[in-house]
Amino acid sequence: MATVNYKCPNCGGPLKFNPDKQMFSCEYCMSDFEEQKIQQMYAEKEAKQSQAEKAEEAQESRQQDGEGEVEDAVVYTCPSCGAEVVTTESTAATTCFYCQNPVVLGGRLSGKFKPNRVVPFALSKEKAIEKFLAMCKKKWFLAKGFASKKQFEKLTGVYFPYWYIDTQRQADMTAIGEKVRTYSVGNKRYTETSTYRLERSGDLIIKNVFERALKSQDRDMLQCVHPFDLSQAHDFSMSYLSGFQAEKRDLEIEEVNPEVQARIREYAQELLKDTMDEYTSVRVESYNDITDLESWNYTLLPVWVVTYKYNGEIYPFAINGQTGKTYGKLPTSKGKLAILFAIVAIAVFALGMLGGFLLL
């Protein structure tokens, strides 16, 4: 497996993408480099590697045809220390276990697997931890000792693969709308219901419908840290992965398309129904659409993730690497809950006694 690691032009130390500076930084000589300079420096190396990866991809394809499947575990050689490290088949960027240098497995994200764009990390590890601890401080019932920086030493920045879909389509809908009017005449109250046949049609543009592109990821957890600001997305470059982990997609368009299309149809119907808000109720009778344009973008999104044990239970957390939005289950303190229940019970008892005295 061919690899790339990005080294400082000044001292040869490992370069990592710095979310705070939006530059590539060297932790040894403290140098910073603009994105364009690093990409220009490594453009030729990445191009040569891309050719090698195509040959490797063809070999893997032949192996798959002959054996039925390719092994999930893949061995690569660290370009810094020469150690052999085993990764899963979907890993596209990681850190060498032995020398701790960042390594980008370029072949995982080349050819047909090359992403269209990447949203770079805008939140450093330290700031991600600060945002999480700030959220924990607002949780009065959080178990004591849970929210500590030590718990988040293993917080890892990971680029996860997603499909984003933009579509333009001609749609038409037929529905039954009802208007209900209630009025009184003398002592009598009347309800009048008027029924209308409604027809709507138009050109609809629906953008940024997203769906995961990796089977193994926790769909609920990661989708709950959306949205991401796609206006900050960049054309994909492997250099953004340096210092982070990254996963390549293993879900193709044809696998996710049925669910995506069903959601797009729901969005389209809601857009048309929004033009019928003057009616008390609306019942859709028929809906049809024709797709004029549709584009799919393979995008890598930045997420800080951590999973650790607390009192025998596992708590996974995800933090949006761009906005800091957090998702995860927090443990509750049984002692604090008991105190709350006791306070409520005393308050109810006191009110009951007060009511009893007032009736005497």
Secondary structure, 3 states (H helix, E strand, C coil): CCCECCECCCCCCEEEEECCCCEEEECCCCCEECHHHHHHHHHHHHHHHHHHHHHHHHHHHHHHHHHCCCCCEEEEECCCCCCEEEEECCEEEEECCCCCCEEECHHHHCHHHCCCEECCCCCCHHHHHHHHHHHHHCCCCECCCCCCHHHHCCCEEEEEEEEEEEEEEEEEEEEEEEEEEEEEECCEEEEEEEEEEEEEEEEEEEEEEEEECCCCCCHHHHHCCCCCCHHHCEECCHHHHCCCEEECCCCCHHHHHHHHHHHHHHHHHHHHHHHHCCCCEEEEEEEEEEEEEEEEEEEEEEEEEEEEEECCEEEEEEEECCCCCEEECCCECHHHHHHHHHHHHHHHHHHHHHHHHHHC
